[in-house]
Amino acid sequence: MLMIATTAAASSDPTGVLVLLAVLGAAAVYIGARWAFDLRGAVDATLARRRAALELKGQRTGNLGLADTESLSPGFYRLIGGVMAVGGLALLTLSLILAIN
């Protein structure tokens, strides 16, 4: 039984995993580039969405100063976007290298 499983695993083609890596890499490059280069005001929209969520949370908890005290700078999102874009490119490269071999 073990021999059958080992033979089937050795001859299988991991196409699904390579497609998953490529899709995740492309999504990371897209979202990372949007934040890193602030395409169409992505950072401003994200900051506005975060502020609205903090205001709503502050209303629920009774702490109305919550949205004023917790803020992230646009530079933080640009840094995270750059890291995501580079990581996505690495995933795309990895899936391409594994597909060729």
C-alpha positions as CSV (number, residue, x, y, z in Angstrom):
1,M,0.0,0.0,0.0
2,L,2.8,2.4,0.8
3,M,4.5,1.6,-2.5
4,I,1.4,2.6,-4.4
5,A,1.0,5.9,-2.6
6,T,4.7,6.7,-3.1
7,T,4.6,5.9,-6.8
8,A,1.4,8.0,-7.3
9,A,2.9,11.0,-5.4
10,A,6.2,10.8,-7.4
11,S,4.4,10.8,-10.8
12,S,1.9,13.6,-10.0
13,D,2.0,17.0,-11.5
14,P,1.4,19.9,-9.0
15,T,-0.4,22.1,-11.5
16,G,-3.1,23.2,-9.0
17,V,-0.5,24.4,-6.5
18,L,1.4,26.3,-9.2
19,V,-1.8,28.0,-10.3
20,L,-2.6,28.9,-6.7
21,L,0.9,30.4,-6.2
22,A,0.6,32.4,-9.4
23,V,-2.8,33.7,-8.5
24,L,-1.8,34.7,-5.0
25,G,1.4,36.3,-6.4
26,A,-0.6,38.3,-9.0
27,A,-3.1,39.5,-6.3
28,A,-0.2,40.6,-4.0
29,V,1.5,42.5,-6.8
30,Y,-1.8,44.2,-7.7
31,I,-2.7,45.2,-4.2
32,G,0.8,46.1,-3.2
33,A,1.3,48.3,-6.3
34,R,-2.0,50.1,-5.5
35,W,-0.8,50.9,-2.0
36,A,2.9,51.5,-2.9
37,F,2.2,54.0,-5.7
38,D,-1.2,55.2,-4.3
39,L,-3.0,54.4,-7.5
40,R,-6.4,56.1,-7.6
41,G,-6.1,57.2,-4.0
42,A,-6.0,53.7,-2.6
43,V,-4.1,54.8,0.5
44,D,-6.5,57.7,1.2
45,A,-9.5,55.4,0.7
46,T,-8.0,52.8,3.0
47,L,-7.3,55.4,5.7
48,A,-10.9,56.8,5.4
49,R,-12.3,53.3,5.7
50,R,-10.2,52.6,8.8
51,R,-11.2,55.9,10.4
52,A,-14.9,55.2,9.8
53,A,-14.5,51.7,11.3
54,L,-12.7,53.2,14.4
55,E,-15.4,55.9,14.8
56,L,-18.1,53.2,14.7
57,K,-16.1,51.1,17.2
58,G,-15.8,54.2,19.4
59,Q,-19.6,54.8,19.3
60,R,-20.2,51.2,20.3
61,T,-17.8,51.2,23.1
62,G,-18.5,54.7,24.3
63,N,-14.9,55.9,23.7
64,L,-15.5,58.8,21.2
65,G,-11.8,59.7,21.1
66,L,-10.8,56.3,19.7
67,A,-10.6,57.5,16.1
68,D,-8.4,60.5,17.0
69,T,-5.8,58.5,19.0
70,E,-5.2,55.5,16.7
71,S,-4.0,56.6,13.3
72,L,-1.5,55.2,10.8
73,S,0.4,57.4,8.4
74,P,0.2,57.0,4.6
75,G,3.9,56.0,4.6
76,F,3.0,52.9,6.6
77,Y,0.7,51.7,3.8
78,R,3.2,52.6,1.1
79,L,5.8,50.5,2.9
80,I,3.5,47.6,3.4
81,G,2.4,47.9,-0.3
82,G,6.1,47.7,-1.4
83,V,6.7,44.7,0.7
84,M,3.6,43.0,-0.7
85,A,4.5,43.8,-4.3
86,V,8.0,42.3,-3.9
87,G,6.6,39.2,-2.1
88,G,4.1,38.8,-4.9
89,L,6.8,39.0,-7.5
90,A,8.7,36.4,-5.6
91,L,5.6,34.1,-5.6
92,L,5.2,34.6,-9.4
93,T,8.8,33.8,-10.0
94,L,8.7,30.7,-7.8
95,S,5.6,29.4,-9.6
96,L,7.3,30.1,-13.0
97,I,10.5,28.3,-12.0
98,L,8.6,25.3,-10.7
99,A,6.5,25.1,-13.8
100,I,9.5,25.1,-16.1
101,N,11.2,22.3,-14.1
